[in-house]
Amino acid sequence: MELAKTVTGIYVFDGEELVDSEKFEESELPEVLEEEQPLEEEYSAADEVILSTERMSDISGIDEEQIHELQREVARELTEQGIRESGDRDQLVVQAVRALEDLDERNNELSERLRPWYSLHFPELEEEISDNGEFAGTVAEDADRGDKEDYRSLAEGSTGMDITGRDAEILEKLAGELEEGYRLREEVESYVQELAEEVAPNLSAVLGPVLAARVISLAGSLEKLAKMPSSTVQVLGAEKAMFRHVRGEGDAPKHGVLFMHEYVRKVSQEEQGKMARVLANKASIAARLDQYGDDYRGDKLRGEVKETFEEIKDG
């Protein structure tokens, strides 16, 4: 059994068959999306799935454009609700980063569906295009391999099966939705970068704006981050590894999300813990400056991190 919770309602499937559903009224949004509904409790063992806008429209009878508008309204309302509850602009960072993570999950799921599906028709294209966004755009433009001038030689020798016009239509719609998902991800990431530089300029200088935003999101707020000891900042994002260590099932983690920083990745594995420790220390100072002070020392702190990196790298 599979269950999909959408802006139009909850739908339960057994294979391709819709076996149960609960429609939402627009006036009930977004509260019904945040609260567990009776149908979710009834089918708690069902796997959660994501529906395409087209499938949602077919099931609910609501126009696709209207569904897109509902999704935008719900996202806007949830974000504003988070801001009203906190009163701090750093909560915009938290919500935006979580939206980015949701988009990554959705895009990855759709990519994992599109690639094997389209490969039944044109398997050679999957090996030719590794980037998922580019792959989606290529399929969305025209799914029929015979119409792809840029890949004519591959298409002529393809071992894939033929498809009908209807097959191509569905593949193009799915690919188009995925392509739009990647465009939206780029836009949200750009917004996260701008917002982090505004809310936490010192931290953004030390970590880079996107990583700074992720650290704030993991902490829950800039204030919570500023109150954390640097040893906690160092392992943010490595909570599962820390729990395993506490249970005696592994070593203590040397770093969490800070591994995404180029200076941590570029030193030897033996030195990564030391580099992450220095980075966490400077990040903690930067977070306190952003939360409690009005001084900008980001360039100085970044320079100190770089100096340590050069010392470690050069041995």
C-alpha positions in Angstrom: 0.0 0.0 0.0 1.1 3.5 -0.8 -0.1 6.9 0.6 0.2 10.3 -0.8 -0.6 13.5 1.2 -1.0 16.5 -1.1 -2.6 20.0 -1.1 -5.7 18.5 -2.7 -6.1 15.6 -0.2 -4.9 12.2 0.9 -4.8 9.3 -1.5 -4.2 5.6 -0.7 -3.2 3.2 -3.5 -2.9 -0.6 -3.8 -0.7 -0.8 -6.9 -2.3 1.5 -9.5 -5.7 1.3 -7.9 -7.0 4.2 -5.7 -8.5 2.4 -2.7 -9.3 5.3 -0.3 -9.1 9.1 -0.3 -9.9 12.2 1.7 -10.3 15.5 -0.1 -9.1 18.8 1.5 -11.0 22.0 1.3 -8.9 25.1 0.5 -10.1 26.7 3.7 -8.5 23.9 5.7 -5.0 24.5 4.3 -2.3 24.5 5.5 -3.3 23.2 8.9 -4.5 19.8 7.6 -1.0 19.2 6.1 0.8 19.7 9.4 -1.6 17.6 11.5 -2.0 13.8 11.2 -5.3 13.0 9.6 -7.5 9.9 10.4 -6.7 8.3 7.0 -3.0 8.6 7.8 -3.5 6.8 11.1 -5.6 4.1 9.5 -3.0 3.4 6.8 0.1 4.1 9.0 1.9 1.1 7.5 1.6 2.4 4.0 4.7 3.8 2.2 4.6 7.5 1.5 4.9 8.5 -2.1 5.0 11.8 -4.1 2.4 12.4 -6.8 3.1 14.4 -10.0 0.9 17.5 -10.5 -0.7 15.7 -13.5 -1.7 12.7 -11.4 -3.0 14.9 -8.6 -5.1 16.7 -11.2 -6.5 13.5 -12.7 -7.5 12.2 -9.3 -8.8 15.4 -7.7 -10.4 17.0 -10.8 -8.5 20.2 -10.0 -6.7 22.0 -12.8 -2.9 21.7 -12.7 -2.4 25.5 -12.6 -4.7 25.7 -9.7 -2.8 23.0 -7.9 0.5 24.9 -8.5 -1.2 28.0 -7.0 -2.3 26.1 -4.0 1.2 24.7 -3.4 2.6 28.3 -3.6 0.0 29.6 -1.2 0.6 26.8 1.3 4.4 27.3 1.1 4.0 31.0 1.7 1.6 30.5 4.6 3.8 28.0 6.3 6.8 30.3 6.0 4.9 33.3 7.3 3.6 31.2 10.1 7.2 30.2 11.1 8.2 33.9 11.0 5.3 35.0 13.1 6.1 32.3 15.7 9.7 33.2 16.0 9.9 36.9 15.0 13.4 36.4 13.8 14.7 36.5 10.2 17.0 33.6 10.9 13.9 31.4 10.8 13.6 32.3 7.1 17.0 30.6 6.7 15.9 27.5 8.6 12.7 27.2 6.5 14.5 27.9 3.2 17.2 25.3 3.9 14.5 22.7 4.8 12.7 23.5 1.6 16.0 23.0 -0.2 16.4 19.6 1.4 12.8 18.7 0.4 13.4 19.7 -3.2 16.6 17.6 -3.2 14.7 14.6 -2.0 11.8 15.1 -4.5 14.2 15.7 -7.4 16.2 12.6 -6.6 13.1 10.5 -6.4 11.8 11.7 -9.7 15.2 11.3 -11.3 15.4 7.7 -10.1 12.1 7.1 -11.7 12.7 8.9 -15.0 16.1 7.4 -15.9 15.1 3.7 -15.9 11.8 4.5 -17.4 13.2 6.5 -20.3 16.1 4.0 -20.7 13.6 1.4 -21.9 13.3 3.6 -25.0 16.8 5.2 -25.3 19.2 3.4 -22.9 22.3 5.0 -24.5 21.2 8.5 -23.4 21.5 7.7 -19.7 25.2 6.9 -20.2 25.7 10.0 -22.3 24.2 12.5 -19.9 25.2 12.1 -16.2 23.6 15.4 -14.9 20.0 14.7 -13.9 18.8 18.3 -14.7 20.3 18.1 -18.2 18.8 14.7 -18.7 15.4 15.8 -17.6 15.6 18.8 -19.9 16.6 16.7 -22.9 13.7 14.3 -22.4 11.2 17.1 -21.8 12.1 18.7 -25.0 11.2 15.6 -27.1 11.1 12.1 -25.7 11.2 10.4 -29.1 14.8 9.4 -29.7 14.3 9.6 -33.5 13.7 13.4 -33.1 17.0 14.1 -31.2 19.3 15.6 -33.8 22.1 16.1 -31.2 22.1 12.4 -30.5 21.3 11.0 -34.0 24.1 8.5 -34.2 23.2 7.1 -30.7 19.5 7.0 -31.6 20.1 5.2 -34.9 22.0 2.4 -33.2 19.8 2.3 -30.0 18.8 -1.1 -28.6 15.7 0.5 -26.8 12.1 -0.3 -27.5 9.8 1.9 -29.6 7.2 4.1 -27.8 3.9 5.5 -28.8 2.9 9.2 -28.9 1.1 8.7 -25.6 4.2 7.2 -24.0 6.3 10.1 -25.2 3.7 12.6 -23.9 3.8 11.2 -20.3 7.6 11.0 -20.3 7.9 14.6 -21.4 5.5 15.8 -18.7 7.3 13.9 -16.0 10.7 15.2 -17.3 9.3 18.7 -17.5 8.2 18.6 -13.9 11.6 17.4 -12.9 13.3 20.1 -15.0 11.2 22.7 -13.2 12.1 21.1 -9.9 15.8 21.7 -10.6 15.1 25.3 -11.7 13.3 25.9 -8.5 16.1 24.3 -6.5 18.6 26.7 -8.1 16.4 29.7 -7.2 15.9 28.6 -3.6 19.6 28.0 -3.2 20.4 31.5 -4.5 17.8 32.9 -2.1 19.4 30.9 0.8 22.8 32.4 -0.1 21.4 36.0 -0.1 19.5 35.5 3.1 22.5 33.9 5.0 24.7 36.8 4.0 22.1 39.2 5.3 21.3 37.4 8.6 24.8 36.0 9.4 27.5 37.9 7.5 30.3 36.8 9.8 29.3 33.2 9.7 28.8 33.3 5.9 32.3 34.7 5.5 33.8 31.8 7.5 31.8 28.9 6.2 30.4 30.2 2.9 26.7 31.3 2.9 25.1 28.0 1.9 27.0 26.0 4.5 26.4 28.7 7.1 22.6 28.4 6.4 22.8 24.7 6.8 24.5 25.0 10.2 21.9 27.5 11.4 19.1 25.2 10.2 20.7 22.2 12.0 21.0 24.3 15.2 17.4 25.5 14.9 18.2 29.2 15.0 21.2 31.6 15.0 20.7 32.2 18.8 20.9 28.5 19.6 24.0 28.2 17.4 25.6 31.1 19.2 25.0 29.5 22.5 26.5 26.1 21.5 30.1 25.2 22.4 32.3 24.8 19.4 32.7 21.1 20.1 28.9 20.7 19.4 29.1 22.9 16.3 31.9 20.6 15.0 29.6 17.6 15.0 26.3 19.2 13.9 24.8 16.8 11.3 26.5 13.8 12.7 24.0 13.0 15.4 23.4 9.4 14.3 27.2 8.6 14.4 27.4 10.2 17.9 24.5 8.1 19.1 26.2 5.0 17.8 29.4 6.1 19.6 27.5 6.6 22.9 26.1 3.1 22.6 29.7 1.8 22.1 29.1 0.9 18.4 31.8 3.1 16.8 34.3 5.9 17.2 33.2 9.5 18.0 32.6 11.5 14.8 35.3 14.1 13.9 32.9 16.3 12.0 29.4 16.6 10.7 28.1 18.9 8.0 31.4 20.9 8.3 32.9 18.2 6.1 31.2 20.1 3.2 33.7 22.9 3.7 36.5 22.7 1.1 39.3 23.1 3.8 38.1 20.0 5.7 37.8 17.9 2.5 41.2 18.9 1.1 43.3 17.9 4.1 44.3 14.3 4.8 41.8 12.1 6.6 44.1 12.1 9.7 44.0 15.9 9.8 40.3 16.4 9.1 39.3 16.3 12.7 41.8 19.1 13.5 40.7 21.2 10.6 37.0 20.8 11.5 37.8 21.7 15.1 39.5 25.0 14.0 36.6 25.8 11.6 34.0 25.1 14.3 35.8 27.4 16.7 35.9 30.3 14.2 32.3 29.6 13.2 31.2 29.8 16.9 32.9 33.2 17.3 31.2 34.4 14.0 27.8 33.2 15.1 28.1 35.1 18.4 29.2 38.2 16.6 26.1 37.9 14.3 23.7 37.2 17.1 24.9 39.6 19.8 27.2 42.2 18.2 27.3 44.5 15.3 31.0 44.1 14.4 32.1 42.5 11.1 35.1 40.4 11.6 34.3 37.8 8.9 37.3 38.5 6.7 39.7 38.3 9.6 38.2 35.0 10.9 38.2 33.5 7.4 41.9 34.5 7.0 42.7 32.7 10.3 41.0 29.6 9.1 42.9 29.7 5.8 46.2 30.2 7.6 45.5 27.0 9.6 44.5 25.2 6.5 47.8 26.1 4.8 49.8 25.0 7.8 48.0 21.6 7.9 48.2 21.1 4.2 51.9 21.9 4.0 52.6 19.5 6.9 
